[in-house]
Amino acid sequence: MSSEIEQDHDYRFAPVLEPEPEAPEVIPQDAPPVQTDIVVVAETPAESEHSKKALRADVLAKRDALSEKERRAAERRINEKLFQHPDIHRAKTVLLYASDGHEVATDDLAKELMKRGKAVAYPKITNVAGLMTLWRVRSLDALIPHKHGIRAPDVTRSSPTEPLNIDCVIYPGLAFTKGLARLGRGGGYYDRLSAKLADNCARIGICYEAQITDQLPQETHDAKMHWVVTELTVYPYVPDPPVIQAPPGSVDAPKAETAAAEAVATAETVVPPEANSSAGGASS
């Protein structure tokens, strides 16, 4: 009797169970067909760099096609927009780039910022790949030819400063998008610098409108702007807020008028008035 009980509880005496056959997959008649021939291929680094190279060549051709007169007029309008920008007003220290070739010139911008009591700093490329040091200058005479022929601070006539001391950075770029993406020369200097800036440091890209493109290949480490300023507008463009109207005689009418005035005032502190082409700003 005990042996029968042991057999009942011993797995070795249990019957062998065959696996149940798999039920066929039931696909509803109204379900879309399964597409098994679609293959998603991510862009490889080599392909990404090739597309960036082609974009650089295309945008450079558009920029260099501008006449000297067109560039000078565009630079004046860009400077006007920058001088009215709230982030420039609040900044105590502004980092500029020393313009080279057909880039948007920054010398007049630097002189005016110094006149207004702002500290002006410039980057200097080091022998370490992708690394720049920052130096405050008190005169443009302190800029001397450096690597690749680009002017950089003479350290004997400049004082070093740290990225965390910068309140606003004016970024150069070969191309920008209205969505505030940036394409540089490919050295990664400004991308590395951006990672060291304070969270409240304003990032403003400047370029000619001809350098604005619809899309740019972006990677996770690529720096993104807070604003992009061209001779035509400031991106992102923010239109005037709608006027809030209350029914005539309503007790809420005064409140509505106050709310509308506050909304307009807020918008004007964010985007310079001339950014709205319909507003008839000071820019010509």
Contacts in CASP RR format, 6 or more apart in sequence:
PFRMAT RR
TARGET T0000
AUTHOR 0000-0000-0000
METHOD contacts of the structure
MODEL  1
MSSEIEQDHDYRFAPVLEPEPEAPEVIPQDAPPVQTDIVVVAETPAESEH
SKKALRADVLAKRDALSEKERRAAERRINEKLFQHPDIHRAKTVLLYASD
GHEVATDDLAKELMKRGKAVAYPKITNVAGLMTLWRVRSLDALIPHKHGI
RAPDVTRSSPTEPLNIDCVIYPGLAFTKGLARLGRGGGYYDRLSAKLADN
CARIGICYEAQITDQLPQETHDAKMHWVVTELTVYPYVPDPPVIQAPPGS
VDAPKAETAAAEAVATAETVVPPEANSSAGGASS
7 13 0 8 1.000
27 34 0 8 1.000
43 51 0 8 1.000
43 217 0 8 1.000
48 217 0 8 1.000
48 219 0 8 1.000
51 217 0 8 1.000
52 183 0 8 1.000
52 186 0 8 1.000
52 217 0 8 1.000
55 174 0 8 1.000
55 175 0 8 1.000
55 183 0 8 1.000
55 213 0 8 1.000
55 216 0 8 1.000
55 217 0 8 1.000
56 174 0 8 1.000
56 175 0 8 1.000
56 183 0 8 1.000
56 184 0 8 1.000
56 185 0 8 1.000
59 174 0 8 1.000
59 175 0 8 1.000
59 183 0 8 1.000
59 210 0 8 1.000
59 211 0 8 1.000
59 213 0 8 1.000
60 174 0 8 1.000
62 210 0 8 1.000
62 211 0 8 1.000
63 102 0 8 1.000
63 174 0 8 1.000
63 207 0 8 1.000
63 208 0 8 1.000
63 210 0 8 1.000
63 211 0 8 1.000
64 102 0 8 1.000
65 210 0 8 1.000
66 74 0 8 1.000
66 102 0 8 1.000
66 208 0 8 1.000
66 210 0 8 1.000
71 102 0 8 1.000
71 104 0 8 1.000
71 105 0 8 1.000
71 208 0 8 1.000
73 231 0 8 1.000
74 104 0 8 1.000
74 208 0 8 1.000
74 209 0 8 1.000
74 230 0 8 1.000
74 231 0 8 1.000
75 104 0 8 1.000
75 105 0 8 1.000
75 108 0 8 1.000
75 231 0 8 1.000
77 231 0 8 1.000
77 232 0 8 1.000
77 283 0 8 1.000
77 284 0 8 1.000
78 104 0 8 1.000
78 206 0 8 1.000
78 229 0 8 1.000
78 230 0 8 1.000
78 231 0 8 1.000
79 108 0 8 1.000
79 109 0 8 1.000
79 112 0 8 1.000
80 274 0 8 1.000
80 282 0 8 1.000
80 283 0 8 1.000
81 229 0 8 1.000
81 234 0 8 1.000
81 272 0 8 1.000
81 274 0 8 1.000
81 275 0 8 1.000
81 283 0 8 1.000
82 88 0 8 1.000
82 109 0 8 1.000
82 170 0 8 1.000
82 204 0 8 1.000
82 206 0 8 1.000
82 229 0 8 1.000
83 112 0 8 1.000
84 272 0 8 1.000
84 273 0 8 1.000
84 274 0 8 1.000
85 204 0 8 1.000
85 227 0 8 1.000
85 229 0 8 1.000
85 234 0 8 1.000
85 272 0 8 1.000
86 269 0 8 1.000
86 270 0 8 1.000
87 167 0 8 1.000
87 168 0 8 1.000
87 202 0 8 1.000
87 204 0 8 1.000
87 226 0 8 1.000
87 227 0 8 1.000
88 94 0 8 1.000
88 113 0 8 1.000
88 168 0 8 1.000
88 204 0 8 1.000
90 167 0 8 1.000
91 118 0 8 1.000
91 167 0 8 1.000
91 168 0 8 1.000
91 202 0 8 1.000
92 118 0 8 1.000
92 119 0 8 1.000
92 167 0 8 1.000
93 118 0 8 1.000
93 119 0 8 1.000
93 120 0 8 1.000
93 121 0 8 1.000
93 136 0 8 1.000
93 161 0 8 1.000
93 165 0 8 1.000
93 166 0 8 1.000
93 167 0 8 1.000
93 168 0 8 1.000
94 113 0 8 1.000
94 118 0 8 1.000
94 119 0 8 1.000
94 120 0 8 1.000
94 121 0 8 1.000
94 166 0 8 1.000
94 167 0 8 1.000
94 168 0 8 1.000
94 169 0 8 1.000
94 170 0 8 1.000
95 121 0 8 1.000
95 122 0 8 1.000
95 123 0 8 1.000
95 134 0 8 1.000
95 166 0 8 1.000
95 168 0 8 1.000
95 169 0 8 1.000
95 170 0 8 1.000
96 106 0 8 1.000
96 109 0 8 1.000
96 110 0 8 1.000
96 113 0 8 1.000
96 120 0 8 1.000
96 121 0 8 1.000
96 122 0 8 1.000
96 170 0 8 1.000
97 103 0 8 1.000
97 106 0 8 1.000
97 122 0 8 1.000
97 123 0 8 1.000
97 170 0 8 1.000
97 171 0 8 1.000
97 172 0 8 1.000
98 106 0 8 1.000
98 122 0 8 1.000
98 143 0 8 1.000
98 150 0 8 1.000
98 151 0 8 1.000
98 152 0 8 1.000
99 105 0 8 1.000
99 106 0 8 1.000
99 107 0 8 1.000
99 172 0 8 1.000
100 148 0 8 1.000
100 149 0 8 1.000
100 150 0 8 1.000
100 151 0 8 1.000
103 172 0 8 1.000
103 173 0 8 1.000
104 172 0 8 1.000
104 206 0 8 1.000
104 207 0 8 1.000
104 208 0 8 1.000
106 170 0 8 1.000
107 140 0 8 1.000
109 170 0 8 1.000
110 120 0 8 1.000
110 140 0 8 1.000
111 140 0 8 1.000
113 120 0 8 1.000
114 120 0 8 1.000
114 138 0 8 1.000
114 139 0 8 1.000
119 136 0 8 1.000
119 161 0 8 1.000
120 136 0 8 1.000
120 137 0 8 1.000
121 134 0 8 1.000
121 135 0 8 1.000
121 136 0 8 1.000
121 137 0 8 1.000
121 161 0 8 1.000
121 166 0 8 1.000
122 134 0 8 1.000
122 135 0 8 1.000
122 137 0 8 1.000
122 143 0 8 1.000
122 151 0 8 1.000
122 152 0 8 1.000
122 153 0 8 1.000
122 158 0 8 1.000
123 132 0 8 1.000
123 133 0 8 1.000
123 134 0 8 1.000
123 135 0 8 1.000
123 152 0 8 1.000
123 189 0 8 1.000
123 193 0 8 1.000
124 132 0 8 1.000
124 133 0 8 1.000
124 134 0 8 1.000
124 135 0 8 1.000
124 146 0 8 1.000
124 152 0 8 1.000
124 153 0 8 1.000
124 155 0 8 1.000
125 131 0 8 1.000
125 132 0 8 1.000
125 146 0 8 1.000
125 147 0 8 1.000
125 148 0 8 1.000
125 150 0 8 1.000
125 152 0 8 1.000
125 189 0 8 1.000
126 132 0 8 1.000
126 133 0 8 1.000
130 187 0 8 1.000
130 188 0 8 1.000
130 189 0 8 1.000
130 192 0 8 1.000
131 189 0 8 1.000
131 192 0 8 1.000
132 189 0 8 1.000
132 192 0 8 1.000
132 193 0 8 1.000
133 160 0 8 1.000
134 160 0 8 1.000
134 161 0 8 1.000
134 162 0 8 1.000
134 163 0 8 1.000
134 166 0 8 1.000
135 152 0 8 1.000
135 153 0 8 1.000
135 155 0 8 1.000
135 158 0 8 1.000
135 159 0 8 1.000
135 160 0 8 1.000
135 161 0 8 1.000
136 158 0 8 1.000
136 159 0 8 1.000
136 160 0 8 1.000
136 161 0 8 1.000
137 143 0 8 1.000
137 153 0 8 1.000
137 157 0 8 1.000
137 158 0 8 1.000
139 157 0 8 1.000
141 157 0 8 1.000
142 153 0 8 1.000
142 154 0 8 1.000
142 157 0 8 1.000
142 158 0 8 1.000
143 151 0 8 1.000
143 152 0 8 1.000
143 153 0 8 1.000
143 154 0 8 1.000
144 151 0 8 1.000
144 152 0 8 1.000
144 153 0 8 1.000
144 154 0 8 1.000
145 151 0 8 1.000
145 152 0 8 1.000
146 152 0 8 1.000
163 193 0 8 1.000
163 196 0 8 1.000
163 197 0 8 1.000
163 198 0 8 1.000
164 196 0 8 1.000
164 197 0 8 1.000
164 198 0 8 1.000
166 197 0 8 1.000
166 198 0 8 1.000
166 201 0 8 1.000
167 200 0 8 1.000
167 201 0 8 1.000
167 202 0 8 1.000
168 201 0 8 1.000
168 202 0 8 1.000
168 203 0 8 1.000
168 204 0 8 1.000
169 193 0 8 1.000
169 194 0 8 1.000
169 197 0 8 1.000
169 201 0 8 1.000
169 202 0 8 1.000
169 203 0 8 1.000
169 204 0 8 1.000
170 204 0 8 1.000
170 205 0 8 1.000
170 206 0 8 1.000
171 182 0 8 1.000
171 190 0 8 1.000
171 203 0 8 1.000
171 204 0 8 1.000
171 205 0 8 1.000
171 206 0 8 1.000
171 223 0 8 1.000
171 225 0 8 1.000
172 184 0 8 1.000
172 190 0 8 1.000
172 205 0 8 1.000
172 206 0 8 1.000
173 182 0 8 1.000
173 183 0 8 1.000
173 184 0 8 1.000
173 185 0 8 1.000
173 205 0 8 1.000
173 207 0 8 1.000
173 211 0 8 1.000
174 183 0 8 1.000
174 184 0 8 1.000
174 185 0 8 1.000
174 211 0 8 1.000
175 182 0 8 1.000
175 183 0 8 1.000
175 184 0 8 1.000
175 207 0 8 1.000
175 211 0 8 1.000
175 212 0 8 1.000
175 213 0 8 1.000
175 216 0 8 1.000
176 182 0 8 1.000
176 183 0 8 1.000
176 205 0 8 1.000
176 207 0 8 1.000
176 211 0 8 1.000
176 212 0 8 1.000
176 213 0 8 1.000
176 216 0 8 1.000
176 225 0 8 1.000
176 228 0 8 1.000
176 235 0 8 1.000
177 212 0 8 1.000
177 213 0 8 1.000
177 214 0 8 1.000
177 215 0 8 1.000
177 216 0 8 1.000
177 228 0 8 1.000
178 212 0 8 1.000
178 214 0 8 1.000
178 228 0 8 1.000
178 235 0 8 1.000
178 236 0 8 1.000
178 237 0 8 1.000
179 228 0 8 1.000
179 235 0 8 1.000
179 236 0 8 1.000
180 224 0 8 1.000
180 225 0 8 1.000
180 226 0 8 1.000
180 227 0 8 1.000
180 228 0 8 1.000
180 235 0 8 1.000
180 236 0 8 1.000
181 215 0 8 1.000
181 216 0 8 1.000
181 218 0 8 1.000
181 222 0 8 1.000
181 224 0 8 1.000
181 225 0 8 1.000
182 190 0 8 1.000
182 205 0 8 1.000
182 216 0 8 1.000
182 222 0 8 1.000
182 223 0 8 1.000
182 224 0 8 1.000
182 225 0 8 1.000
183 216 0 8 1.000
183 217 0 8 1.000
184 190 0 8 1.000
190 223 0 8 1.000
191 221 0 8 1.000
191 222 0 8 1.000
191 223 0 8 1.000
193 223 0 8 1.000
194 203 0 8 1.000
194 223 0 8 1.000
195 221 0 8 1.000
197 203 0 8 1.000
202 226 0 8 1.000
202 227 0 8 1.000
203 223 0 8 1.000
203 224 0 8 1.000
203 225 0 8 1.000
203 226 0 8 1.000
203 227 0 8 1.000
204 225 0 8 1.000
204 226 0 8 1.000
204 227 0 8 1.000
204 228 0 8 1.000
204 229 0 8 1.000
205 225 0 8 1.000
205 227 0 8 1.000
205 228 0 8 1.000
205 229 0 8 1.000
206 228 0 8 1.000
206 229 0 8 1.000
206 230 0 8 1.000
207 228 0 8 1.000
207 230 0 8 1.000
208 230 0 8 1.000
208 231 0 8 1.000
209 230 0 8 1.000
209 231 0 8 1.000
209 232 0 8 1.000
211 230 0 8 1.000
212 228 0 8 1.000
212 230 0 8 1.000
212 235 0 8 1.000
227 234 0 8 1.000
227 235 0 8 1.000
227 236 0 8 1.000
228 234 0 8 1.000
228 235 0 8 1.000
229 235 0 8 1.000
231 283 0 8 1.000
232 277 0 8 1.000
233 275 0 8 1.000
233 277 0 8 1.000
234 271 0 8 1.000
234 272 0 8 1.000
234 275 0 8 1.000
237 271 0 8 1.000
237 275 0 8 1.000
237 276 0 8 1.000
238 267 0 8 1.000
238 270 0 8 1.000
238 271 0 8 1.000
238 275 0 8 1.000
239 276 0 8 1.000
240 264 0 8 1.000
240 267 0 8 1.000
240 276 0 8 1.000
240 279 0 8 1.000
241 260 0 8 1.000
241 263 0 8 1.000
241 264 0 8 1.000
241 266 0 8 1.000
241 267 0 8 1.000
243 260 0 8 1.000
244 256 0 8 1.000
244 257 0 8 1.000
244 259 0 8 1.000
244 260 0 8 1.000
244 263 0 8 1.000
245 256 0 8 1.000
246 252 0 8 1.000
246 253 0 8 1.000
246 255 0 8 1.000
246 256 0 8 1.000
246 257 0 8 1.000
247 253 0 8 1.000
273 279 0 8 1.000
273 281 0 8 1.000
273 282 0 8 1.000
274 280 0 8 1.000
274 281 0 8 1.000
274 282 0 8 1.000
274 283 0 8 1.000
END
